[in-house]
Amino acid sequence: MEKSRNTKVLIDSLIPLGMIFGSAIGVIFGMFFNPSFLVFSISIGAGIGLLVGVIAFAFYSKRGKKS
């Protein structure tokens, strides 16, 4: 029971975690460009993280239903 609960928590956390890690990667890449580009790099990183989180959520949700 505990394993399935932890798995559900992980699946539910994939989208916000993707956005957080995407924003962090955007900040790191933004440091190498013009400082005015930093705002755009954060939002682009969050958007890419959101996309990756949604794809991972869909993948793991479908995999969980099969087993």
PyMOL commands that set and color helices and strands:
alter all, ss='L'
color gray80, all
select helices_A, chain A and resi 2-30+35-66
alter helices_A, ss='H'
color red, helices_A
deselect
rebuild
show_as cartoon
